[in-house]
């Protein structure tokens, strides 16, 4: 589904909207204070913005479509209520499918009950996406554990060995908790130094999961590893794997109906009668396109509401959702693309152009590489071999922009990778064309080359 989703008739304009603040005309100006007070007086549409935060820990009755996973995680972690060590868990599945939400909700409930029973239970959560090395990850865990306990970390972040950071983490845990659950979100992103035999996430799992064997650590420690990569455990070293031995919980995509149900349980974030009837179905439909991502659905509702407020509209309508979709999609792609090299941009542009012309939105690596060759020739850039092109595209999977599967269409065609995009290829192309070097090549010219290659492909 794309932006051509059938339009729903717009609601009539608010006949009472004349008393809303008007934007001043060209030669008028307002001070910052006047603008702030004007917004203060404006009739808002959003009543509770926390409900439109995808990371907000909602109550159990707002969790939809995850009954099985909720029961599994609850049953396995509940042994902490008896002052016992829960098993380690591995939660995996696409982004925005409830992994972190359920973990936080269960741990929050366990913490409340443990407090009544005088059991010192703690949840130490980190997102590993922005952590570069094992040492940084250990220090981040120590900081979060200290925050949870209301104490301070007594070693510096830099200039000390990683072992000292481990010792400090264990000290904080042992002095302040009877039981701790370490929640490692997006764990597969913690790769660490390339000269190490095992990735940093494997070494982190090994140390945390064997911490119970340390003589001077009496607190119960368990680990919840969360990943979008279903094959992450294949990269875990044998020592870590034998020590970690997790219980697996799989999270599949939300479908459009489940996404609608999630949004309806958060619609009280808005004032009564503010949402037009088409808003929730449309936001759910857009989110269902990208792997059934509930975070995206909730974010679309928030951005649509904010756009309506800025425009001084009395209701959130279909056009606000469509505008929010364009904004959210482009902002996310921009954020990723700003930080990648020109060569990765060329690889991505070539592959997205192919996907934009195919019926199923996929692109073969063999076809994408030939378009990449055309692009590098056109702008006079260095041209890599096909293996390097494929590796560059594989690296882009870590940004959740693209995914791939290994394919073969019979003995004569050989093996190739088939790339699929998480966002609309058109949005990726529009964003990449903001790079002046790529914009040197006419989109129509590239499209002609792609169509010729696709004819040869078939």
Order of alpha helices (4+ residues) and beta strands (2+ residues): alpha-alpha-beta-alpha-beta-alpha-alpha-beta-alpha-beta-alpha-beta-alpha-alpha-alpha-alpha-alpha-beta-alpha-alpha-beta-beta-alpha-alpha
